[in-house]
Amino acid sequence: MKTLPMIPSIRGLLTGDRRGRHAVPRAASVPALLFFAVATFSVFFLRSFQWSPIFSFGSATCDPTRGQWVRDPDARPYYTNATCAFIEGYQNCMKHGKPSLEFLRWRWRPYGCGELERFDAARFFGLVRGRSILFVGDSLASSHVRSLVCVLSQVEKPARSRAGSFDHWRFPAHEFAVVFFWTPFQVRWRLTRGPPLAVGPDRQGEVFAGPSDLHLDEPDQRWTSAARDHDYVVVSASHWFARPAVYYRGGRAVGCHGCCVTGNVTALKPQYAQQAAFRTVLRTLAGMDGFRGTAILRTVAPTHYENGGWFDGGECTATQPTDPEDPAEVAEPEAEFYRAQVEEFKAAEQLARRNGVRLRLMDVTKIMLRRPDGHPDRYGHGPGEHDGFDIDCLHWCLPGPIDLWNELLIQILARG
């Protein structure tokens, strides 16, 4: 597992459409003493361990983040590039001739709780009728949106529209909408040598080159002002924090990464900025006036470059998940990004509960760590068509392993 590579350019992936809220129609028993003993042990003896989400699956209660990928030769993808028109070129491994489709023959099996149910679009629509979901993040968030829309489009073809910085897919027969807002940082930001406001995804190459100004204590009002109009908000972003940036607090530069250090501005690690940004974003959602919905944090999805990185011959040629017995570990700085996300989630959860906001964690980091076979590698483009990088071990094929995120999403929404 290599350290985090950088993306030279990812332009033109997605923009979006802003909208108002839809009208919203709104286990097994455990002996009390045993429950008290387990809870007491958890509080006093396990506080230093990683918090994990617990879901109910029928009569069992389990942690879906602990398990293994098992081969299913009869598995079929929820959609293909022939049945979904929303797959971007850089994700379209089928179109670009990925030589093995073995990566579609695996399913995630959590330990101790049987099979994780396949995504049921009819059930999902039943849960979300009259509601809307807003995804906020970078190109990986865009990939999650495309995955969800592709699955749902097998039941109802959505009407797509775009306005400002928002992309919008409406499913009128089910009174549901999916909205996407592109941002690599989620807090207020701008190109240091660019216009006074943040730019859109069409200028991602400039953002990559940087530096950018990140106001770590100020949420990006472009999307937070719209969040209360939605019933569900999914936030995620990590990789872009590794790019050059100047960090601000209270309107004053306090540090930077990958830039010249002058005056009172000191060199800071990107993990510092990522943790501060998520602290701002999660506490904003947890305490947002008028928002009584569900906010979901999706954790970082690791990259899988081997034998180099973006610029020096790195590749990801694996054709199956890693061996469950292999003690694979998340590399830095992604491991630090992950720890920071979980820490800030735990800190914001109590505030959310007091304010009537449901704050949930979609922990995908260690699940996706074991899927080095699910990236486009060199099959995210045709010959001579690559968009600034030739081999992609950051994004994921669609269809592909991240379709699991929808299976986790429906469990979170069903949990309430």
Salt bridges, closest charged atoms under 4 A:
ASP17 OD2 - HIS168 ND1 2.68
ASP17 OD2 - ARG170 NH2 3.34
ASP72 OD2 - ARG107 NH1 3.16
GLU88 OE2 - ARG146 NH2 3.02
GLU102 OE2 - ARG71 NE 2.48
GLU115 OE1 - ARG107 NE 2.83
GLU115 OE2 - ARG109 NH2 2.76
GLU117 OE1 - ARG123 NH1 3.63
GLU156 OE1 - HIS174 ND1 2.65
ASP167 OD2 - ARG160 NH2 2.72
ASP167 OD1 - ARG162 NE 3.25
GLU175 OE2 - ARG129 NH1 3.50
GLU206 OE2 - ARG203 NE 2.70
ASP213 OD2 - ARG190 NH1 2.88
GLU218 OE1 - ARG188 NE 2.76
GLU218 OE2 - HIS215 ND1 3.72
ASP220 OD2 - ARG222 NH2 2.70
ASP231 OD1 - ARG21 NH1 2.53
ASP231 OD1 - ARG26 NH2 2.71
GLU315 OE1 - ARG378 NH2 3.81
GLU332 OE2 - ARG339 NH2 2.67
GLU334 OE2 - HIS239 NE2 3.34
GLU336 OE1 - ARG339 NH2 2.79
GLU344 OE2 - ARG279 NH2 2.94
GLU344 OE1 - ARG283 NH2 3.97
GLU349 OE2 - ARG353 NH2 3.77
ASP373 OD2 - ARG371 NH2 2.74
ASP377 OD2 - ARG378 NE 3.92
ASP387 OD1 - ARG11 NE 3.08
ASP390 OD1 - HIS381 NE2 3.18
ASP392 OD2 - HIS395 ND1 2.79
